[in-house]
Amino acid sequence: MGEKQKVRFKPDSPVAGSLAISTDAVGTVICRYRSLREGERAPDRLDVRFDERQFAWGVSETEFEVILNENDA
Protein backbone atom coordinates (compact mmCIF):
# COMPACT_ATOMS: atom_id res chain seq x y z
CA MET A 1 0.00 0.00 0.00
CA GLY A 2 1.33 3.37 -0.94
CA GLU A 3 0.51 7.04 -0.78
CA LYS A 4 -2.71 8.13 -2.48
CA GLN A 5 -3.93 4.54 -2.69
CA LYS A 6 -7.59 3.93 -1.87
CA VAL A 7 -8.22 1.59 1.07
CA ARG A 8 -10.91 0.59 3.54
CA PHE A 9 -10.86 -1.29 6.81
CA LYS A 10 -11.28 -5.04 6.58
CA PRO A 11 -14.80 -6.13 7.62
CA ASP A 12 -13.55 -7.79 10.82
CA SER A 13 -11.25 -4.93 11.88
CA PRO A 14 -11.64 -4.06 15.58
CA VAL A 15 -9.80 -0.78 14.95
CA ALA A 16 -12.55 0.52 12.66
CA GLY A 17 -15.08 0.11 15.45
CA SER A 18 -12.88 1.74 18.04
CA LEU A 19 -12.39 4.76 15.76
CA ALA A 20 -16.11 4.83 14.83
CA ILE A 21 -15.27 4.54 11.12
CA SER A 22 -17.49 2.33 8.97
CA THR A 23 -15.79 -0.61 7.27
CA ASP A 24 -17.51 0.61 4.08
CA ALA A 25 -15.79 4.00 4.27
CA VAL A 26 -13.13 4.58 1.63
CA GLY A 27 -9.97 6.41 2.64
CA THR A 28 -6.79 7.63 0.99
CA VAL A 29 -3.36 6.69 2.31
CA ILE A 30 -1.50 9.83 3.38
CA CYS A 31 1.66 8.19 4.65
CA ARG A 32 3.22 4.75 5.14
CA TYR A 33 6.01 4.10 7.64
CA ARG A 34 7.58 1.50 9.92
CA SER A 35 7.80 1.88 13.67
CA LEU A 36 11.43 1.30 14.65
CA ARG A 37 10.35 0.45 18.17
CA GLU A 38 8.34 -2.56 16.97
CA GLY A 39 11.15 -4.12 14.98
CA GLU A 40 11.90 -5.02 11.41
CA ARG A 41 9.24 -7.71 11.07
CA ALA A 42 6.38 -5.55 12.30
CA PRO A 43 3.81 -4.51 9.69
CA ASP A 44 4.05 -1.01 8.31
CA ARG A 45 1.79 1.68 9.72
CA LEU A 46 -0.56 3.86 7.69
CA ASP A 47 -2.06 7.29 8.15
CA VAL A 48 -5.36 7.31 6.25
CA ARG A 49 -7.79 10.16 5.58
CA PHE A 50 -11.45 9.20 5.20
CA ASP A 51 -12.88 12.72 5.05
CA GLU A 52 -12.06 16.18 6.36
CA ARG A 53 -12.77 15.08 9.95
CA GLN A 54 -12.01 11.36 10.02
CA PHE A 55 -8.46 10.04 10.08
CA ALA A 56 -6.80 6.81 11.13
CA TRP A 57 -3.30 7.57 12.42
CA GLY A 58 -0.61 4.91 12.75
CA VAL A 59 -2.85 1.92 12.09
CA SER A 60 -1.26 -1.37 11.04
CA GLU A 61 -1.55 -1.99 7.32
CA THR A 62 -2.95 -5.45 8.13
CA GLU A 63 -6.21 -3.74 9.19
CA PHE A 64 -6.86 -2.46 5.65
CA GLU A 65 -7.72 -3.84 2.24
CA VAL A 66 -6.79 -2.14 -1.01
CA ILE A 67 -9.53 -0.99 -3.35
CA LEU A 68 -8.28 -2.02 -6.78
CA ASN A 69 -11.24 -0.81 -8.79
CA GLU A 70 -13.36 2.31 -8.28
CA ASN A 71 -16.43 0.08 -8.70
CA ASP A 72 -15.40 -1.74 -5.49
CA ALA A 73 -15.74 1.47 -3.48
TIMI-2910 file (N, C-alpha, C, CB; in pm, 1 decimal, decimal comma, always signed):
<rs>
+----------+----------+----------+----------+----------+----------+----------+----------+----------+----------+----------+----------+------+
!      n_x !      n_y !      n_z !     ca_x !     ca_y !     ca_z !      c_x !      c_y !      c_z !     cb_x !     cb_y !     cb_z ! resn !
+----------+----------+----------+----------+----------+----------+----------+----------+----------+----------+----------+----------+------+
!    +84,6 !   -117,6 !     +0,0 !     +0,0 !     +0,0 !     +0,0 !    +89,0 !   +123,6 !     +0,0 !    -96,2 !     -0,1 !   +121,9 !  Met !
!    +52,6 !   +216,9 !    -83,1 !   +133,1 !   +336,5 !    -94,4 !    +50,3 !   +463,6 !    -86,0 !   +209,4 !   +334,3 !   -222,5 !  Gly !
!   +118,4 !   +575,6 !    -86,7 !    +51,4 !   +704,1 !    -78,4 !    -50,2 !   +720,8 !   -190,9 !   +153,2 !   +817,0 !    -82,4 !  Glu !
!   -159,8 !   +782,6 !   -157,4 !   -271,2 !   +813,5 !   -247,9 !   -351,5 !   +691,0 !   -289,5 !   -218,9 !   +881,9 !   -370,6 !  Lys !
!   -317,9 !   +575,0 !   -236,7 !   -392,8 !   +453,7 !   -268,9 !   -523,7 !   +452,7 !   -190,0 !   -308,6 !   +326,3 !   -237,8 !  Gln !
!   -628,2 !   +402,8 !   -251,9 !   -759,2 !   +393,2 !   -187,3 !   -766,2 !   +263,3 !   -107,7 !   -874,2 !   +399,9 !   -292,5 !  Lys !
!   -811,9 !   +274,5 !    +17,8 !   -822,3 !   +159,2 !   +107,3 !   -950,0 !   +169,9 !   +189,1 !   -698,8 !   +149,6 !   +200,4 !  Val !
!   -985,0 !    +60,4 !   +252,9 !  -1091,4 !    +59,5 !   +353,9 !  -1052,9 !    -43,3 !   +458,7 !  -1232,5 !    +26,8 !   +290,6 !  Arg !
!  -1112,7 !    -31,0 !   +576,5 !  -1086,3 !   -128,5 !   +681,1 !  -1142,1 !   -264,0 !   +640,1 !  -1147,1 !    -83,0 !   +815,2 !  Phe !
!  -1074,6 !   -369,4 !   +680,1 !  -1128,1 !   -504,3 !   +658,4 !  -1256,2 !   -518,5 !   +740,3 !  -1023,1 !   -614,9 !   +698,2 !  Lys !
!  -1351,1 !   -600,0 !   +692,8 !  -1480,0 !   -612,7 !   +761,8 !  -1470,0 !   -654,0 !   +908,7 !  -1564,4 !   -711,9 !   +689,8 !  Pro !
!  -1367,8 !   -731,2 !   +943,3 !  -1354,9 !   -778,6 !  +1081,8 !  -1257,4 !   -695,7 !  +1165,6 !  -1310,3 !   -922,7 !  +1081,9 !  Asp !
!  -1222,9 !   -576,6 !  +1118,7 !  -1125,5 !   -492,9 !  +1188,4 !  -1181,8 !   -435,1 !  +1317,9 !  -1079,4 !   -380,2 !  +1097,8 !  Ser !
!  -1119,5 !   -466,7 !  +1431,7 !  -1163,7 !   -405,8 !  +1557,9 !  -1126,2 !   -257,7 !  +1566,3 !  -1103,2 !   -481,1 !  +1676,5 !  Pro !
!  -1024,9 !   -217,7 !  +1492,1 !   -980,2 !    -78,1 !  +1495,1 !  -1086,5 !    +13,7 !  +1435,0 !   -846,8 !    -62,3 !  +1418,9 !  Val !
!  -1150,7 !    -29,9 !  +1328,4 !  -1255,2 !    +51,9 !  +1265,7 !  -1363,6 !    +85,5 !  +1367,3 !  -1316,6 !    -21,3 !  +1143,9 !  Ala !
!  -1405,4 !    -12,7 !  +1443,1 !  -1508,2 !    +10,7 !  +1544,6 !  -1462,2 !   +104,3 !  +1654,3 !  -1551,1 !   -119,5 !  +1605,4 !  Gly !
!  -1338,0 !    +88,4 !  +1696,6 !  -1287,8 !   +174,0 !  +1804,2 !  -1270,2 !   +318,7 !  +1759,4 !  -1155,8 !   +120,2 !  +1856,0 !  Ser !
!  -1251,1 !   +340,0 !  +1629,9 !  -1239,3 !   +475,6 !  +1575,9 !  -1372,8 !   +528,9 !  +1524,0 !  -1136,0 !   +478,4 !  +1464,1 !  Leu !
!  -1477,3 !   +447,1 !  +1531,9 !  -1610,8 !   +483,3 !  +1482,7 !  -1607,3 !   +518,4 !  +1333,8 !  -1667,3 !   +601,7 !  +1563,3 !  Ala !
!  -1533,0 !   +438,5 !  +1257,6 !  -1527,1 !   +454,3 !  +1112,5 !  -1587,6 !   +328,4 !  +1050,5 !  -1378,9 !   +478,1 !  +1062,2 !  Ile !
!  -1683,0 !   +345,3 !   +962,7 !  -1748,7 !   +232,6 !   +897,5 !  -1648,3 !   +152,7 !   +814,3 !  -1864,7 !   +281,9 !   +808,8 !  Ser !
!  -1666,3 !    +21,9 !   +810,6 !  -1578,9 !    -61,3 !   +727,0 !  -1610,1 !    -42,5 !   +578,8 !  -1593,3 !   -209,4 !   +765,1 !  Thr !
!  -1718,4 !    +27,7 !   +547,5 !  -1750,9 !    +61,4 !   +408,4 !  -1686,8 !   +192,7 !   +364,1 !  -1901,8 !    +70,0 !   +390,8 !  Asp !
!  -1638,2 !   +269,7 !   +459,5 !  -1579,4 !   +400,1 !   +426,8 !  -1448,8 !   +382,6 !   +350,2 !  -1555,1 !   +482,3 !   +554,9 !  Ala !
!  -1433,3 !   +461,9 !   +245,7 !  -1313,0 !   +457,7 !   +163,0 !  -1221,5 !   +572,4 !   +204,3 !  -1348,3 !   +466,3 !    +11,2 !  Val !
!  -1094,3 !   +539,3 !   +226,5 !   -997,2 !   +640,9 !   +263,7 !   -879,6 !   +642,8 !   +168,1 !   -948,5 !   +618,0 !   +405,0 !  Gly !
!   -798,1 !   +746,0 !   +180,8 !   -678,6 !   +762,7 !    +98,7 !   -556,1 !   +759,3 !   +189,0 !   -684,0 !   +895,6 !    +17,4 !  Thr !
!   -458,6 !   +677,6 !   +152,7 !   -335,5 !   +669,0 !   +231,4 !   -259,0 !   +800,4 !   +218,5 !   -247,4 !   +548,7 !   +185,0 !  Val !
!   -228,1 !   +859,6 !   +333,4 !   -150,1 !   +982,6 !   +337,7 !     -1,7 !   +949,4 !   +349,9 !   -195,6 !  +1072,3 !   +455,1 !  Ile !
!    +27,1 !   +849,6 !   +433,8 !   +166,4 !   +819,1 !   +465,4 !   +178,4 !   +672,9 !   +507,7 !   +219,7 !   +912,8 !   +577,1 !  Cys !
!   +291,2 !   +612,3 !   +473,7 !   +321,8 !   +475,1 !   +514,5 !   +460,1 !   +475,8 !   +579,2 !   +316,2 !   +375,5 !   +392,0 !  Arg !
!   +472,2 !   +410,5 !   +694,0 !   +600,5 !   +410,2 !   +764,3 !   +612,1 !   +287,0 !   +853,6 !   +616,8 !   +538,7 !   +848,0 !  Tyr !
!   +731,0 !   +263,1 !   +902,3 !   +758,1 !   +150,4 !   +992,2 !   +801,0 !   +204,7 !  +1127,4 !   +867,7 !    +55,9 !   +933,5 !  Arg !
!   +742,5 !   +150,1 !  +1231,1 !   +780,1 !   +187,9 !  +1366,6 !   +909,3 !   +115,7 !  +1403,2 !   +666,6 !   +154,5 !  +1468,1 !  Ser !
!  +1014,2 !   +190,5 !  +1430,2 !  +1142,6 !   +130,1 !  +1465,0 !  +1135,6 !    +59,3 !  +1598,9 !  +1252,1 !   +235,7 !  +1467,8 !  Leu !
!  +1049,4 !   +105,5 !  +1685,1 !  +1035,3 !    +45,2 !  +1816,8 !   +979,2 !    -97,3 !  +1809,4 !   +945,6 !   +131,6 !  +1903,6 !  Arg !
!   +898,3 !   -125,0 !  +1709,4 !   +833,8 !   -255,8 !  +1697,3 !   +920,2 !   -358,8 !  +1626,3 !   +703,5 !   -241,6 !  +1624,3 !  Glu !
!  +1025,5 !   -316,9 !  +1563,0 !  +1115,2 !   -411,6 !  +1497,7 !  +1092,5 !   -423,7 !  +1349,4 !  +1101,2 !   -545,0 !  +1559,7 !  Gly !
!  +1187,9 !   -490,1 !  +1286,7 !  +1190,4 !   -501,8 !  +1141,0 !  +1075,9 !   -584,6 !  +1084,0 !  +1320,3 !   -561,8 !  +1098,0 !  Glu !
!  +1028,7 !   -681,5 !  +1157,5 !   +923,6 !   -771,0 !  +1107,1 !   +782,3 !   -719,3 !  +1131,2 !   +937,6 !   -906,1 !  +1170,8 !  Arg !
!   +769,9 !   -611,0 !  +1202,0 !   +638,1 !   -554,5 !  +1229,6 !   +577,0 !   -499,4 !  +1100,7 !   +647,5 !   -443,4 !  +1337,2 !  Ala !
!   +444,9 !   -507,3 !  +1089,5 !   +380,9 !   -451,0 !   +969,4 !   +396,3 !   -299,4 !   +966,2 !   +231,2 !   -489,0 !   +964,5 !  Pro !
!   +397,2 !   -245,2 !   +846,5 !   +404,5 !   -100,7 !   +830,9 !   +277,9 !    -36,5 !   +887,0 !   +424,2 !    -62,4 !   +682,4 !  Asp !
!   +290,1 !    +89,3 !   +919,5 !   +178,8 !   +168,3 !   +971,5 !   +131,4 !   +265,0 !   +863,6 !   +220,3 !   +245,3 !  +1100,3 !  Arg !
!     +2,3 !   +293,8 !   +866,6 !    -56,0 !   +385,5 !   +769,1 !   -128,3 !   +499,2 !   +839,0 !   -151,9 !   +311,4 !   +675,9 !  Leu !
!   -120,2 !   +617,0 !   +779,5 !   -206,1 !   +728,7 !   +814,8 !   -304,4 !   +740,4 !   +698,9 !   -124,0 !   +864,1 !   +839,2 !  Asp !
!   -433,7 !   +733,5 !   +729,3 !   -536,5 !   +730,9 !   +625,2 !   -640,2 !   +840,0 !   +652,6 !   -604,6 !   +591,1 !   +618,1 !  Val !
!   -675,5 !   +913,3 !   +548,8 !   -778,9 !  +1016,0 !   +558,4 !   -906,9 !   +963,5 !   +494,1 !   -733,0 !  +1148,6 !   +490,2 !  Arg !
!  -1015,6 !   +964,2 !   +571,3 !  -1145,0 !   +920,2 !   +520,2 !  -1230,2 !  +1038,0 !   +474,3 !  -1219,4 !   +840,7 !   +626,6 !  Phe !
!  -1225,5 !  +1146,7 !   +546,2 !  -1288,4 !  +1272,1 !   +504,9 !  -1220,2 !  +1384,2 !   +582,6 !  -1444,8 !  +1270,7 !   +530,4 !  Asp !
!  -1275,6 !  +1504,2 !   +573,2 !  -1206,5 !  +1617,8 !   +636,0 !  -1199,8 !  +1609,6 !   +787,8 !  -1274,4 !  +1745,4 !   +597,3 !  Glu !
!  -1279,3 !  +1521,4 !   +849,5 !  -1277,1 !  +1508,5 !   +995,3 !  -1240,0 !  +1370,0 !  +1045,6 !  -1409,9 !  +1545,1 !  +1049,8 !  Arg !
!  -1230,0 !  +1272,8 !   +958,8 !  -1200,8 !  +1136,1 !  +1002,3 !  -1067,0 !  +1088,6 !   +947,6 !  -1312,2 !  +1041,0 !   +958,0 !  Gln !
!   -979,0 !  +1054,3 !  +1041,4 !   -846,1 !  +1004,1 !  +1007,6 !   -817,7 !   +880,6 !  +1090,2 !   -737,5 !  +1112,0 !  +1031,1 !  Phe !
!   -734,4 !   +793,9 !  +1038,2 !   -679,9 !   +681,2 !  +1113,3 !   -528,3 !   +700,8 !  +1113,7 !   -722,1 !   +540,4 !  +1050,0 !  Ala !
!   -472,2 !   +727,6 !  +1230,9 !   -329,6 !   +757,5 !  +1242,3 !   -253,6 !   +637,2 !  +1295,9 !   -307,0 !   +878,9 !  +1333,1 !  Trp !
!   -150,5 !   +595,5 !  +1225,4 !    -60,9 !   +490,8 !  +1274,9 !   -122,6 !   +353,8 !  +1288,6 !     -7,8 !   +530,4 !  +1404,9 !  Gly !
!   -216,6 !   +321,1 !  +1202,9 !   -284,8 !   +191,7 !  +1208,6 !   -208,0 !    +90,4 !  +1124,5 !   -431,8 !   +203,7 !  +1159,1 !  Val !
!   -196,3 !    -31,5 !  +1175,8 !   -126,5 !   -137,3 !  +1104,0 !   -188,7 !   -160,7 !   +966,9 !   -127,9 !   -266,6 !  +1185,4 !  Ser !
!   -103,4 !   -177,3 !   +866,7 !   -154,8 !   -199,4 !   +731,5 !   -235,9 !   -328,4 !   +720,9 !    -40,0 !   -202,8 !   +632,3 !  Glu !
!   -219,3 !   -419,0 !   +815,6 !   -295,1 !   -544,7 !   +813,2 !   -443,8 !   -523,6 !   +842,7 !   -236,4 !   -642,6 !   +914,2 !  Thr !
!   -480,8 !   -405,9 !   +890,3 !   -620,9 !   -374,5 !   +919,4 !   -697,4 !   -327,2 !   +795,1 !   -628,3 !   -267,7 !  +1027,8 !  Glu !
!   -625,8 !   -303,1 !   +684,8 !   -686,5 !   -246,3 !   +564,8 !   -684,3 !   -342,4 !   +447,1 !   -615,9 !   -118,8 !   +527,0 !  Phe !
!   -775,2 !   -316,2 !   +353,4 !   -771,6 !   -383,6 !   +224,4 !   -767,3 !   -276,3 !   +116,3 !   -895,0 !   -478,9 !   +205,7 !  Glu !
!   -695,0 !   -307,3 !     +8,9 !   -679,0 !   -214,3 !   -101,5 !   -801,6 !   -220,1 !   -190,3 !   -551,8 !   -245,4 !   -182,2 !  Val !
!   -843,7 !   -105,6 !   -238,5 !   -953,2 !    -98,7 !   -335,3 !   -886,1 !    -89,5 !   -473,1 !  -1051,2 !    +26,0 !   -307,2 !  Ile !
!   -895,8 !   -196,4 !   -549,0 !   -828,1 !   -202,5 !   -678,2 !   -906,1 !   -134,6 !   -788,8 !   -802,5 !   -345,0 !   -715,8 !  Leu !
!  -1037,4 !   -131,7 !   -774,2 !  -1123,8 !    -81,0 !   -879,0 !  -1221,2 !    +17,0 !   -818,8 !  -1197,9 !   -195,1 !   -950,5 !  Asn !
!  -1242,1 !   +130,6 !   -880,6 !  -1335,6 !   +230,7 !   -828,0 !  -1475,3 !   +172,2 !   -809,1 !  -1342,2 !   +351,7 !   -921,8 !  Glu !
!  -1512,1 !    +71,4 !   -885,2 !  -1643,1 !     +7,8 !   -870,4 !  -1655,1 !    -69,2 !   -740,4 !  -1669,5 !    -85,1 !   -986,6 !  Asn !
!  -1539,9 !   -102,5 !   -676,4 !  -1540,4 !   -173,7 !   -549,1 !  -1568,0 !    -79,8 !   -432,2 !  -1407,5 !   -244,8 !   -528,3 !  Asp !
!  -1558,6 !    +49,1 !   -456,6 !  -1574,3 !   +147,3 !   -347,6 !  -1719,1 !   +163,4 !   -305,9 !  -1518,6 !   +282,6 !   -389,7 !  Ala !
+----------+----------+----------+----------+----------+----------+----------+----------+----------+----------+----------+----------+------+
</rs>
